[in-house]
Amino acid sequence: MVQPAPPPCPFAKRFPSQLVRDDEFFMSLAYNQAIDAWRLDEVPIGAVITRNGEVIASTHNQRDSTRDPTAHAEIIALGQAARAIGDWRLNETTLYVTKEPCPMCSGATLMARVQRVVYAVPDPKMGCLGGATDLNALPQANHHLLITRGVLEKPCLELLRAYFQLKRREENAGGS
């Protein structure tokens, strides 16, 4: 059976200046990863991990293409970063992700000892760094993350909404 072509992505990638490597710069790289996910017909969520201002991991969701329920952008990025530095302890790293991490990804981020998480879009249904719940607020945890919310929220939210609207239209057209 031939797979249908993924839906075309109507969003352009961002090309931030390398001169200002701030949260918006790195979130732009995560946004570009989310566009790559869309182009592969994956949920458009991208993640980047930095250490000392350098990217050590960069990826996007791959659940459908790998048929792996754990292939979220954050989980894949954590593995890439651990391999890059040769340690599972990701102290002094920052995770940039286009949507608030789910329970699995929030837990893995805490367990990996990531220093900071920057996310764009809050997730009141499944987000676990302040959305539906906050795993970071567990008082008995031996590690806590620094959290920055809302960096490039508008473009990341527009990307997610457009993708799911298109998917719903495709489902409705197929079910008629």
C-alpha positions in Angstrom: 0.0 0.0 0.0 1.4 3.4 -1.0 1.3 6.0 1.8 -0.3 9.4 0.8 2.0 12.3 0.6 2.2 14.4 3.7 0.3 17.6 3.7 2.3 20.6 2.4 3.4 22.9 5.2 2.3 26.5 4.5 4.7 27.9 7.1 8.2 29.2 6.3 11.2 28.3 8.4 12.8 31.1 10.5 16.3 32.3 9.9 17.4 34.1 13.1 20.6 36.0 13.2 23.6 34.1 14.7 24.7 37.3 16.3 22.0 37.1 19.1 21.9 33.6 20.4 19.1 34.1 22.9 16.0 32.2 23.8 14.2 33.4 20.7 17.1 32.3 18.5 17.1 28.7 19.9 13.3 28.5 19.9 13.4 29.5 16.2 15.6 26.4 15.7 13.1 24.3 17.5 10.3 25.8 15.4 12.2 24.9 12.3 12.4 21.3 13.6 8.6 21.4 14.1 8.2 22.4 10.4 10.4 19.4 9.5 8.0 17.2 11.5 5.0 18.6 9.6 6.7 17.8 6.3 7.0 14.2 7.4 3.4 14.2 8.6 4.3 14.1 12.2 2.8 16.3 14.9 4.8 19.5 14.5 6.8 19.7 17.7 10.5 20.5 17.7 13.1 20.4 20.4 16.7 21.7 20.7 19.1 21.3 23.6 21.9 23.6 24.2 24.9 23.6 26.5 27.2 26.6 26.9 25.3 28.4 24.1 25.9 25.6 21.6 23.3 23.2 20.1 24.0 19.6 21.2 20.7 18.1 20.1 18.1 19.0 17.6 15.1 17.0 16.5 11.3 16.7 16.2 8.5 14.2 16.9 8.9 10.9 15.2 6.1 8.7 16.7 4.3 7.9 13.5 7.4 7.3 11.3 9.1 5.0 13.9 5.8 3.6 15.3 7.3 4.3 18.7 5.0 5.9 21.3 8.1 7.3 23.1 9.5 9.1 20.0 8.6 12.6 21.2 10.9 15.4 20.2 12.0 15.9 23.8 12.9 12.2 24.5 14.8 11.9 21.2 16.7 15.2 22.0 17.6 14.0 25.5 19.2 10.9 24.0 21.1 12.9 21.4 22.3 15.3 24.1 23.5 12.5 26.4 25.4 10.9 23.5 26.9 14.3 22.6 28.3 14.9 26.0 28.9 11.3 27.0 26.7 11.4 30.2 23.1 10.9 31.0 23.3 13.9 33.5 22.4 16.9 31.4 23.5 19.5 33.9 24.0 22.9 32.6 21.7 22.3 29.5 18.6 24.1 28.3 15.8 22.3 26.5 13.9 24.4 24.0 10.6 22.9 22.9 7.7 24.3 20.9 5.0 22.8 23.2 4.9 22.2 26.9 6.2 18.7 27.7 3.8 15.9 28.4 4.1 13.7 31.6 6.6 11.3 30.0 8.8 14.1 28.6 8.6 16.3 31.8 9.6 13.3 33.9 12.5 12.4 31.6 13.7 16.0 31.6 13.7 16.0 35.4 15.4 12.7 35.6 18.1 13.8 33.1 18.9 16.8 35.4 18.3 19.4 32.6 18.9 22.8 34.1 16.3 24.8 32.3 13.3 24.3 30.0 12.0 26.9 27.6 8.7 26.2 26.0 6.5 28.1 23.6 2.9 26.8 23.9 1.3 25.8 27.2 -0.7 22.6 27.2 -3.6 22.7 29.8 -4.6 19.2 28.9 -1.4 17.2 29.1 1.4 19.6 30.0 3.3 18.7 33.1 5.4 21.8 33.7 2.6 24.1 34.8 -0.2 23.2 32.4 -2.4 20.3 33.6 -0.1 19.7 36.5 3.5 20.6 37.5 6.0 17.7 38.1 8.6 20.3 38.7 6.7 21.4 41.9 7.0 18.1 43.6 8.6 19.0 46.9 10.3 15.6 47.4 12.0 15.7 44.0 15.8 15.9 44.2 16.0 18.1 41.1 14.1 21.2 39.9 14.0 22.8 36.5 14.2 26.5 35.8 11.2 27.2 33.5 10.6 29.9 30.9 7.2 30.0 29.2 5.8 31.6 26.1 8.9 32.2 23.9 7.6 32.4 20.3 4.2 31.2 21.5 2.2 32.8 18.7 4.0 31.2 15.7 4.3 27.8 17.4 0.6 27.9 18.4 -0.4 28.9 14.8 1.7 26.0 13.4 0.1 23.4 15.8 -3.5 24.7 15.2 -3.1 24.7 11.4 -1.7 21.2 11.4 -4.6 19.8 13.5 -7.2 21.8 11.5 -5.9 20.2 8.3 -5.9 16.7 9.9 -9.5 17.2 11.0 -10.5 18.3 7.5 -8.7 15.2 6.0 -10.5 12.9 8.5 -13.9 14.4 7.7 -13.3 14.2 4.0 -12.2 10.5 4.3 -15.2 9.6 6.5 -17.8 11.0 4.0 
